[in-house]
Amino acid sequence: MPAPRQIHSHAALRGIAALLVVAYHLQFGASYQLPLERATPAFNRSYLFVDLFFILSGFIISYVNDAARSRGVSLGEMQSFMRARVARLYPLHLFCLLCLALFRLLITGLQYARDKPVDYWQAHSLESLASQFVLLNAWLPKDPQWNIPSWSISAEFVAYALFPIVVTIHARARKSCELAMAALSIAFFSYILATSGSLDIVVGLAPARCVAGFFLGMLLYFHRDRMARLPGMVLTVLQIAAVAAILLILATPVADPWIIPAFFLLVGSTWTDQGLLPKLLRARPLLWLGDISYSVYLNHVCLIEILAFLWARSAQHLLGNGVLNRCAWIGLVYVATLGISHLTFQFVERPMRQWLAMRWLGRRADPIRRSPAAP
């Protein structure tokens, strides 16, 4: 089977979504916010772009692995698929966790030397560290600590475990399988609408949040040809409508699940790389951002913690607590995150993935743009 075409739009969307998740975490602990940050709830709701990741992931995983095949998935194929996903996700996760642990060890030593002990190593914190190490942190009803974004990787592995099973069922009973997938996704989002209205779920129901979005992505893949038959002008209209709906929902206090249809439409209308939006998303900086999106997503919380420790003891005293300090802090976080993420992509994420792929699968791994991670 020939390698599928790379979907440049989806790669760029992953990168943009990762940057918006960084914006969300920049709201935590902010003693001062810019007028733009205060004027709209959009930044405080940018955690919703993780749900865009899940829909993208379901589509691309299906696209790369021929989920609409007429035969089921063999045991050997299941093993190869899961090994490929571990090779894609786990090395950088482990690297980030070790870096954060080393930093906290250093801080612990410094604080004890100054008779100001810290609680990084209390029992509940060590439990959180252990759960993240084995990627069970999306399941356990504990406060997320350490590298918080890793919850979505933990949740994605549930979707990955279900993927070969769903593909096998779909090969035997297509309509029934698709109806069941749609029903499960709609049931989850309807439950959220009827209860909290918030999709800011990182433990407990987090795997269900992931699977609901992942299934929607798979359904989009199964019916992708319907979008492919539309002319470019119609796709452009759908893309503009999707973006407008996303911006409107982010800026208004409506329940989170209402953004899911807009994400669904955005992913479906851009997969052909036709229309106005894909032309804009084809810019090289955005494709580069898509390549490093997983590094951006996993690195940024660790970097924010490290930079905040240094910032509070240096520049903050010089810049005060106003517009200049906030702009400088946001700029520093983004520049550092992009720079470090480029390095981890080049020297951790990509080489470790290739090494594990050769060791476990006997072949080189697919290009990053055809192999999405949690973002």
Salt bridges, closest charged atoms under 4 A:
GLU37 OE2 - ARG326 NH2 2.61
ASP51 OD2 - ARG209 NH2 2.74
GLU77 OE1 - ARG69 NH1 3.25
GLU77 OE1 - ARG71 NH1 3.33
GLU127 OE1 - LYS142 NZ 2.91
GLU178 OE2 - HIS170 NE2 2.73
GLU178 OE2 - ARG174 NE 3.16
GLU178 OE1 - HIS223 NE2 2.75
ASP256 OD1 - ARG45 NH2 2.70
ASP273 OD2 - ARG5 NH1 2.93
ASP291 OD1 - ARG369 NE 2.98
GLU305 OE1 - ARG104 NH2 2.82
GLU349 OE2 - ARG88 NH1 2.52
ASP366 OD1 - ARG370 NH2 3.88
